[in-house]
Amino acid sequence: MSEFGPEWDALELRLRELAEFRRIAALLAWDQHTTMPRRGSDARARAIATIRVVQHERQTDPALGDLLQRIDTGRLDRPRAAMLRIARRDHDRAIRLPADLIRRLAFTASRGEAAWELARPARDFGILQPFLTEMVALKREQADLMGHDGERYDALLDVFEPGLRAAYVAPLFELLAADLRRLLDAIAAAAPLPGILNGRLHPAPGQWRFTMRVLADLGFDLDAGRQDRSAHPFSTTIALRDVRVTTRVDEADPFSAVFSIIHEAGHGMYDQGFDPAFEDTPLAEAPSLGAHESQSRLWENIVGRSLPFWEHYAPVMGELVGGSLVGAGAQDVFRHVNRVTPSLIRVEADEVTYNLHVLVRFELERALMREELSVAELPEAWNDAYMRRLGVRVPHDGDGVLQDVHWSEGLFGYFPTYALGNLYSAMLWRRISTDLPDIGADVGAGRFEPLLGWLRDHVHTPGYLYNTGELMLRATGSELTHEPFMDYLWEKFGPLYGVSGARA
């Protein structure tokens, strides 16, 4: 028996069993995204649904609820007190959802994803519409069962950002959008930055070699992880020593694979950095998706799109990838990857316009949950929002409402985490720049150990010991604000485009 009592020992066994079910489900989903034959989708949907239901039954077991209440909190240290708090929250949330709903959600998500993979290349929203209609109805039902104060979206947002509410996010995003608009207008009046891609193809094998090189250099442990291809880049953690990342390769644009994998490496290195002593417990996870996205966005944008990064990697990419990259200098690549142009595709968007893509999705899914918008009306509403927010006309649904897989999987409330991650990343970078005054020189020399070490100490290893607000306050000394992000954008893009200005 441990020093924390027999009840705690019994709870820890329960928590580790639940983690094993999550591990099985994650492995099934990874295989579905990467190697499963297309015609296997229905069988896989049933298998994943069964695992989810069994996991839900374990999570809602009355004996677990009784155990959670009987534990003497006075005997627990701080990590275990945090674990108990999270376990109680997860149990309380789970008991509100019947097993049949869990099965229907999992089954519809698997079938919806398979439909999305057909619908997007066909540019045919009609293929996805019946599955998405069913999913939206299920998410409304889920939100109502979980409970809310009149805003269904809050229940779904809370899954990804515990404690955060739409009433807080919406005005924050509007302030951000207004400041972004001022910067975007200033850039639009300036001369455009030149590109370096000239129509030549960049063979996939060279791109693959370069992405593997970057993964290893950044600090992603390839003995505890792997890279694969998928239609939509993602990362998933089977175990702390089994972290999977994926990318997609476009031979016309090699930077698509590069920034996808740097982004996913940020996620993967976060999960590889949790304290092994707490593996398979609630403590070995991020406190929110916004915290997780802070890592992917910091590595992808603040590091990966910086001039020092390309001072090191421009010649390497030219050698391994070839094509348009042969002879391209660091300044050439730096200007190319930081061109600002309102565009259609979120994952290819520049740093200035990216959050406007997120705002479109936030507004639409909130309207769906409020029943102010039907799924059938979604393509037209999407097109209108893109014209209003970004001033671009959507030519077809493949580059419009079908571009993301998230909604087909039921990930409503997820998109705001991308924008929150951007804000957190700038807050973190401001503190990193103070604590590591040589960080620019380190990146320029391909030395990422100091940066990864700082993130390990301040963000990764604590796991879920603190909630996101506490974690960021401890790491940065600041509460959530968009001001460091806007300062970062002006400091970077002002000189690039020869514009001046600041936040109003």
C-alpha positions as CSV (number, residue, x, y, z in Angstrom):
1,M,0.0,0.0,0.0
2,S,1.3,3.5,-0.8
3,E,1.5,6.4,1.6
4,F,-1.6,7.8,0.1
5,G,-3.9,5.1,1.3
6,P,-5.7,2.0,-0.2
7,E,-8.4,4.1,-1.8
8,W,-5.8,6.1,-3.7
9,D,-4.1,2.9,-4.9
10,A,-7.4,1.5,-6.1
11,L,-8.2,4.8,-7.9
12,E,-4.8,4.8,-9.6
13,L,-5.4,1.3,-11.0
14,R,-8.8,2.6,-12.4
15,L,-7.2,5.6,-14.0
16,R,-4.5,3.5,-15.7
17,E,-7.1,1.1,-17.0
18,L,-9.0,4.1,-18.5
19,A,-5.8,5.3,-20.1
20,E,-5.4,1.9,-21.8
21,F,-8.8,2.2,-23.4
22,R,-7.8,5.7,-24.7
23,R,-4.6,4.2,-26.0
24,I,-6.5,1.5,-28.0
25,A,-8.9,4.0,-29.4
26,A,-6.0,6.4,-30.4
27,L,-4.2,3.5,-32.2
28,L,-7.4,2.6,-34.1
29,A,-7.9,6.2,-35.1
30,W,-4.3,6.6,-36.2
31,D,-4.5,3.6,-38.4
32,Q,-7.8,4.8,-39.9
33,H,-6.2,8.1,-40.9
34,T,-3.0,6.6,-42.3
35,T,-3.0,3.0,-43.5
36,M,-6.6,1.6,-43.3
37,P,-8.2,0.6,-46.7
38,R,-11.0,3.0,-47.5
39,R,-13.6,0.1,-47.5
40,G,-12.7,-0.7,-44.0
41,S,-14.4,2.4,-42.7
42,D,-17.7,0.9,-41.5
43,A,-16.0,-1.9,-39.6
44,R,-13.6,0.5,-38.0
45,A,-16.4,2.8,-37.0
46,R,-18.1,-0.1,-35.2
47,A,-14.8,-1.1,-33.5
48,I,-14.1,2.5,-32.3
49,A,-17.7,2.9,-31.1
50,T,-17.4,-0.3,-29.1
51,I,-14.2,0.8,-27.4
52,R,-15.7,4.2,-26.6
53,V,-18.7,2.6,-25.0
54,V,-16.7,0.3,-22.9
55,Q,-14.5,3.2,-21.9
56,H,-17.6,5.2,-21.0
57,E,-19.0,2.3,-18.9
58,R,-15.7,2.2,-16.9
59,Q,-15.7,6.0,-16.6
60,T,-19.3,6.0,-15.3
61,D,-19.1,3.0,-13.0
62,P,-20.8,3.9,-9.7
63,A,-18.0,2.1,-7.8
64,L,-15.6,4.6,-9.4
65,G,-17.8,7.5,-8.3
66,D,-17.9,6.2,-4.8
67,L,-14.2,5.7,-4.7
68,L,-13.6,9.3,-5.9
69,Q,-15.7,10.6,-3.0
70,R,-14.1,8.4,-0.3
71,I,-10.5,9.4,-0.9
72,D,-9.0,11.4,1.9
73,T,-7.7,14.6,0.2
74,G,-5.7,15.4,3.3
75,R,-3.3,12.6,2.6
76,L,-2.6,13.7,-1.0
77,D,0.3,15.7,-2.3
78,R,-0.2,18.5,-4.8
79,P,0.1,16.3,-8.0
80,R,-2.4,13.7,-6.7
81,A,-4.8,16.3,-5.5
82,A,-4.8,17.7,-9.0
83,M,-5.3,14.2,-10.4
84,L,-8.3,13.7,-8.1
85,R,-9.8,17.0,-9.1
86,I,-9.5,16.1,-12.8
87,A,-10.8,12.6,-12.3
88,R,-13.9,13.9,-10.4
89,R,-14.6,16.4,-13.2
90,D,-14.3,13.7,-15.9
91,H,-16.5,11.3,-14.0
92,D,-19.2,14.0,-13.3
93,R,-19.2,14.9,-17.0
94,A,-19.4,11.3,-18.2
95,I,-22.3,10.3,-16.0
96,R,-24.4,12.9,-17.7
97,L,-24.1,11.1,-21.1
98,P,-25.8,7.8,-21.8
99,A,-23.8,5.0,-23.4
100,D,-26.0,5.0,-26.5
101,L,-25.1,8.6,-27.2
102,I,-21.4,7.8,-26.9
103,R,-21.8,5.0,-29.4
104,R,-23.7,7.1,-31.8
105,L,-21.1,9.9,-31.6
106,A,-18.2,7.6,-32.2
107,F,-19.9,5.8,-35.0
108,T,-21.1,9.0,-36.7
109,A,-17.7,10.5,-36.4
110,S,-15.9,7.6,-38.1
111,R,-18.5,7.4,-40.9
112,G,-18.4,11.2,-41.2
113,E,-14.7,11.3,-41.6
114,A,-14.9,8.7,-44.3
115,A,-17.5,10.7,-46.1
116,W,-15.4,13.9,-45.8
117,E,-12.4,12.1,-47.4
118,L,-14.7,11.5,-50.4
119,A,-16.5,14.8,-50.4
120,R,-13.6,17.2,-50.3
121,P,-11.8,16.0,-53.5
122,A,-15.2,15.7,-55.2
123,R,-16.1,19.3,-54.0
124,D,-19.5,17.9,-53.1
125,F,-20.9,19.0,-49.8
126,G,-23.9,16.7,-50.5
127,I,-21.8,13.7,-49.7
128,L,-21.0,14.9,-46.2
129,Q,-24.3,16.7,-45.5
130,P,-26.3,13.8,-44.0
131,F,-23.5,12.7,-41.7
132,L,-22.8,16.3,-40.6
133,T,-26.5,16.9,-40.0
134,E,-26.6,13.8,-37.8
135,M,-23.5,15.0,-36.0
136,V,-24.8,18.5,-35.3
137,A,-27.9,17.0,-33.8
138,L,-25.9,14.7,-31.6
139,K,-23.6,17.6,-30.4
140,R,-26.7,19.6,-29.5
141,E,-28.0,16.7,-27.5
142,Q,-24.6,16.2,-25.9
143,A,-24.4,19.9,-24.9
144,D,-27.9,19.8,-23.4
145,L,-27.1,16.7,-21.4
146,M,-23.8,18.1,-20.1
147,G,-25.5,21.2,-19.0
148,H,-25.0,24.9,-19.7
149,D,-26.5,28.3,-18.9
150,G,-28.4,28.8,-22.1
151,E,-25.4,28.7,-24.4
152,R,-24.9,25.2,-25.8
153,Y,-21.6,26.1,-27.2
154,D,-20.2,26.6,-23.7
155,A,-20.6,22.9,-22.9
156,L,-18.7,21.9,-26.0
157,L,-16.0,24.6,-25.5
158,D,-15.4,23.5,-22.0
159,V,-14.3,20.0,-23.2
160,F,-11.3,21.6,-24.9
161,E,-10.9,24.8,-22.8
162,P,-12.1,24.0,-19.2
163,G,-13.7,27.0,-17.6
164,L,-13.7,29.1,-20.8
165,R,-17.0,30.5,-22.1
166,A,-18.2,32.0,-25.4
167,A,-19.1,35.2,-23.7
168,Y,-15.4,35.7,-22.9
169,V,-14.0,34.4,-26.1
170,A,-16.2,36.4,-28.5
171,P,-15.2,39.9,-27.4
172,L,-11.6,38.8,-27.1
173,F,-11.7,37.6,-30.7
174,E,-13.4,40.8,-31.9
175,L,-10.6,42.9,-30.3
176,L,-8.1,40.7,-32.0
177,A,-9.9,40.9,-35.3
178,A,-10.0,44.7,-35.2
179,D,-6.3,45.0,-34.5
180,L,-5.5,42.4,-37.2
181,R,-7.6,44.4,-39.6
182,R,-5.5,47.5,-39.0
183,L,-2.3,45.6,-39.7
184,L,-3.8,43.9,-42.7
185,D,-4.9,47.2,-44.2
186,A,-1.4,48.6,-43.8
187,I,0.1,45.6,-45.4
188,A,-2.4,45.6,-48.3
189,A,-1.3,49.2,-49.2
190,A,2.4,48.1,-49.3
191,A,4.3,46.4,-52.1
192,P,3.8,42.6,-52.0
193,L,6.7,40.3,-51.0
194,P,8.2,38.2,-53.7
195,G,7.7,34.4,-53.9
196,I,10.3,31.9,-54.8
197,L,8.3,29.0,-56.2
198,N,8.4,29.0,-60.0
199,G,6.1,26.2,-61.0
200,R,8.8,23.5,-60.7
201,L,7.9,20.2,-58.9
202,H,9.7,19.2,-55.7
203,P,9.7,15.3,-55.5
204,A,8.1,13.8,-52.4
205,P,11.2,11.8,-51.4
206,G,13.3,14.9,-51.0
207,Q,10.6,16.6,-49.0
208,W,10.3,13.6,-46.8
209,R,14.0,13.6,-46.0
210,F,13.9,17.2,-45.1
211,T,11.0,16.9,-42.8
212,M,12.6,14.0,-41.0
213,R,15.8,16.0,-40.6
214,V,13.8,18.9,-39.1
215,L,11.9,16.7,-36.8
216,A,15.1,15.2,-35.4
217,D,16.8,18.6,-35.1
218,L,13.9,20.2,-33.2
219,G,14.1,17.5,-30.6
220,F,11.2,15.2,-31.5
221,D,12.4,11.8,-30.3
222,L,12.1,9.5,-33.3
223,D,12.8,6.5,-31.0
224,A,9.6,7.4,-29.2
225,G,7.6,8.6,-32.2
226,R,7.2,8.4,-36.0
227,Q,6.0,10.4,-39.0
228,D,3.5,9.2,-41.6
229,R,1.2,10.8,-44.2
230,S,-2.4,11.6,-43.9
231,A,-5.1,13.6,-45.7
232,H,-5.1,16.1,-42.9
233,P,-2.0,16.5,-40.7
234,F,-2.4,15.5,-37.1
235,S,-0.6,14.2,-34.1
236,T,-1.7,11.5,-31.6
237,T,-0.2,10.0,-28.5
238,I,-0.5,6.3,-28.0
239,A,1.9,6.5,-25.1
240,L,4.5,9.0,-23.9
241,R,7.1,6.9,-25.8
242,D,4.8,6.3,-28.8
243,V,3.8,9.7,-30.3
244,R,2.7,9.7,-33.9
245,V,2.8,12.8,-36.2
246,T,1.7,13.1,-39.8
247,T,2.1,15.5,-42.7
248,R,0.9,15.8,-46.3
249,V,3.2,16.4,-49.3
250,D,2.4,18.8,-52.1
251,E,5.1,18.6,-54.8
252,A,4.1,22.1,-56.1
253,D,4.6,23.6,-52.6
254,P,7.2,22.0,-50.4
255,F,6.5,24.4,-47.6
256,S,3.2,22.8,-46.9
257,A,4.8,19.7,-45.6
258,V,7.5,21.6,-43.8
259,F,5.2,23.8,-41.7
260,S,2.7,21.0,-41.2
261,I,5.4,18.8,-39.6
262,I,6.9,21.6,-37.5
263,H,3.4,22.3,-36.2
264,E,2.7,18.7,-35.4
265,A,6.2,18.3,-33.9
266,G,5.2,21.1,-31.4
267,H,2.3,18.9,-30.3
268,G,4.4,15.8,-30.3
269,M,7.3,17.2,-28.2
270,Y,4.8,18.5,-25.7
271,D,3.4,15.0,-25.2
272,Q,6.9,13.5,-25.1
273,G,7.8,16.0,-22.3
274,F,5.2,14.9,-19.7
275,D,6.6,13.5,-16.5
276,P,6.9,9.7,-17.0
277,A,6.1,9.2,-13.3
278,F,2.5,10.2,-14.1
279,E,2.0,8.4,-17.4
280,D,-1.5,7.0,-17.9
281,T,-2.9,9.4,-15.3
282,P,-4.8,12.7,-15.8
283,L,-1.7,14.6,-14.9
284,A,0.2,13.5,-18.0
285,E,-1.9,15.7,-20.4
286,A,-2.2,19.3,-21.3
287,P,-4.6,21.4,-19.3
288,S,-6.4,22.5,-22.5
289,L,-6.1,22.4,-26.2
290,G,-5.2,26.1,-26.2
291,A,-2.1,25.2,-24.2
292,H,-1.3,22.4,-26.6
293,E,-1.8,24.7,-29.6
294,S,0.6,27.2,-28.0
295,Q,3.4,24.7,-28.6
296,S,2.5,23.9,-32.2
297,R,2.1,27.6,-33.1
298,L,5.2,28.7,-31.3
299,W,7.4,26.1,-33.2
300,E,5.6,26.5,-36.5
301,N,5.4,30.3,-36.7
302,I,7.6,32.1,-34.2
303,V,10.5,29.7,-34.8
304,G,9.8,28.1,-38.1
305,R,9.0,31.3,-40.0
306,S,11.8,33.3,-38.5
307,L,14.8,34.6,-40.3
308,P,17.3,32.8,-38.0
309,F,15.6,29.5,-38.8
310,W,16.0,29.9,-42.5
311,E,19.6,31.2,-42.1
312,H,20.3,27.6,-40.9
313,Y,17.8,25.6,-43.1
314,A,17.6,27.4,-46.5
315,P,20.8,25.7,-47.8
316,V,19.7,22.3,-46.3
317,M,16.3,22.5,-47.9
318,G,17.8,23.5,-51.3
319,E,20.1,20.5,-51.1
320,L,17.5,17.9,-50.0
321,V,14.4,19.2,-51.8
322,G,15.9,20.9,-54.9
323,G,13.6,22.5,-57.5
324,S,12.9,26.2,-56.7
325,L,14.9,26.0,-53.5
326,V,18.3,25.5,-55.1
327,G,20.3,28.7,-54.5
328,A,17.5,30.4,-52.5
329,G,19.0,32.4,-49.7
330,A,17.6,32.9,-46.1
331,Q,16.1,36.3,-46.9
332,D,14.4,34.9,-50.0
333,V,12.8,32.1,-48.1
334,F,12.0,34.3,-45.1
335,R,10.1,36.7,-47.3
336,H,8.4,33.9,-49.2
337,V,7.0,32.1,-46.1
338,N,5.9,35.4,-44.6
339,R,3.8,36.8,-47.5
340,V,0.5,38.1,-46.2
341,T,-2.5,37.5,-48.5
342,P,-6.1,36.9,-47.5
343,S,-6.7,33.3,-48.7
344,L,-9.1,30.4,-48.7
345,I,-7.3,27.7,-46.8
346,R,-6.8,28.0,-43.0
347,V,-3.9,25.6,-42.7
348,E,-2.0,27.5,-45.5
349,A,-2.9,30.9,-44.0
350,D,-0.3,33.5,-43.0
351,E,0.1,34.6,-39.4
352,V,-1.8,37.9,-39.9
353,T,-4.9,36.4,-41.4
354,Y,-5.0,32.9,-39.7
355,N,-7.0,33.9,-36.7
356,L,-9.7,35.4,-39.0
357,H,-10.2,31.9,-40.4
358,V,-10.7,30.7,-36.9
359,L,-13.2,33.4,-36.2
360,V,-15.3,32.4,-39.1
361,R,-15.5,28.8,-37.8
362,F,-16.2,30.0,-34.2
363,E,-19.1,32.1,-35.4
364,L,-20.6,29.4,-37.6
365,E,-20.4,26.5,-35.2
366,R,-21.9,28.7,-32.4
367,A,-24.8,29.6,-34.8
368,L,-25.3,25.9,-35.5
369,M,-25.5,25.1,-31.8
370,R,-28.0,27.9,-31.3
371,E,-30.1,26.5,-34.2
372,E,-29.7,29.9,-35.9
373,L,-28.1,28.0,-38.9
374,S,-28.9,24.6,-40.4
375,V,-26.3,22.3,-41.9
376,A,-27.9,22.8,-45.3
377,E,-27.3,26.5,-45.1
378,L,-23.7,26.1,-44.0
379,P,-21.9,26.4,-47.4
380,E,-23.6,29.7,-48.2
381,A,-23.0,31.0,-44.7
382,W,-19.3,30.0,-45.0
383,N,-18.9,31.8,-48.3
384,D,-20.5,34.9,-47.0
385,A,-18.4,34.9,-43.9
386,Y,-15.2,34.5,-45.9
387,M,-16.1,37.5,-48.0
388,R,-17.0,39.6,-44.9
389,R,-13.9,38.6,-42.8
390,L,-11.2,38.0,-45.4
391,G,-12.6,39.6,-48.6
392,V,-12.1,36.4,-50.6
393,R,-14.6,34.6,-52.9
394,V,-14.9,30.8,-52.4
395,P,-14.9,29.1,-55.8
396,H,-16.2,25.7,-54.6
397,D,-16.9,23.8,-51.4
398,G,-13.6,21.8,-51.6
399,D,-11.8,25.0,-50.7
400,G,-14.6,26.2,-48.6
401,V,-16.8,24.4,-46.0
402,L,-15.2,21.1,-46.8
403,Q,-11.6,22.1,-46.1
404,D,-11.4,20.9,-42.5
405,V,-12.1,17.4,-41.2
406,H,-13.0,18.6,-37.7
407,W,-16.7,19.0,-37.9
408,S,-17.2,15.6,-39.5
409,E,-15.4,14.2,-36.5
410,G,-17.7,16.1,-34.1
411,L,-15.0,18.5,-32.9
412,F,-17.3,21.5,-32.2
413,G,-15.7,23.9,-29.8
414,Y,-12.2,23.0,-31.0
415,F,-11.4,25.7,-33.4
416,P,-11.0,28.6,-30.9
417,T,-8.1,26.7,-29.4
418,Y,-6.0,27.5,-32.5
419,A,-6.4,31.3,-31.9
420,L,-5.9,30.9,-28.2
421,G,-2.7,28.9,-28.9
422,N,-1.5,31.8,-31.0
423,L,-2.0,34.3,-28.2
424,Y,-0.4,32.0,-25.6
425,S,2.6,31.4,-27.9
426,A,3.4,35.1,-28.1
427,M,3.0,35.4,-24.4
428,L,5.5,32.6,-23.9
429,W,7.9,33.9,-26.5
430,R,8.1,37.3,-24.8
431,R,9.2,35.6,-21.6
432,I,11.5,33.2,-23.5
433,S,13.3,36.1,-25.2
434,T,14.0,37.6,-21.8
435,D,15.1,34.3,-20.1
436,L,17.1,33.2,-23.2
437,P,18.7,36.3,-24.7
438,D,20.7,34.3,-27.2
439,I,17.6,32.4,-28.5
440,G,17.9,34.0,-32.0
441,A,21.5,33.0,-32.3
442,D,20.7,29.5,-31.1
443,V,17.9,29.0,-33.7
444,G,20.2,30.4,-36.4
445,A,22.8,27.8,-35.5
446,G,20.2,25.0,-35.4
447,R,20.5,24.7,-31.6
448,F,17.1,24.0,-30.2
449,E,18.0,22.4,-26.9
450,P,17.8,25.6,-24.9
451,L,14.3,26.4,-26.2
452,L,13.0,22.9,-25.8
453,G,14.5,22.8,-22.3
454,W,12.8,26.0,-21.3
455,L,9.5,24.7,-22.6
456,R,10.0,21.3,-20.8
457,D,10.5,23.1,-17.5
458,H,7.8,25.7,-17.8
459,V,5.1,24.1,-19.9
460,H,5.6,20.4,-20.7
461,T,6.6,18.6,-17.4
462,P,3.9,20.3,-15.2
463,G,1.3,18.6,-17.4
464,Y,-2.1,19.2,-15.8
465,L,-0.8,20.2,-12.4
466,Y,-2.2,23.7,-13.1
467,N,-5.1,24.8,-15.2
468,T,-4.2,26.8,-18.3
469,G,-4.6,30.2,-16.7
470,E,-2.3,29.2,-13.8
471,L,0.2,27.5,-16.1
472,M,0.5,30.6,-18.4
473,L,0.6,33.0,-15.4
474,R,3.5,31.0,-13.9
475,A,5.3,30.7,-17.2
476,T,4.8,34.2,-18.5
477,G,3.7,36.4,-15.6
478,S,0.6,37.5,-17.5
479,E,-3.0,36.6,-17.9
480,L,-4.5,35.9,-21.3
481,T,-4.3,38.9,-23.6
482,H,-3.9,39.4,-27.3
483,E,-1.5,42.3,-26.9
484,P,1.8,40.4,-27.0
485,F,0.6,38.6,-30.2
486,M,-0.1,41.9,-31.9
487,D,3.2,43.4,-30.7
488,Y,5.0,40.3,-32.2
489,L,3.1,40.7,-35.5
490,W,3.9,44.4,-35.8
491,E,7.6,43.9,-34.9
492,K,7.9,41.2,-37.6
493,F,5.7,42.4,-40.4
494,G,6.2,46.1,-40.0
495,P,9.8,45.9,-41.2
496,L,9.1,43.2,-43.8
497,Y,6.5,45.4,-45.5
498,G,7.9,48.8,-44.6
499,V,4.8,49.8,-42.7
500,S,4.6,51.4,-39.3
501,G,1.8,51.6,-36.8
502,A,0.7,49.9,-33.6
503,R,-2.3,48.7,-31.7
504,A,-4.9,51.4,-31.2
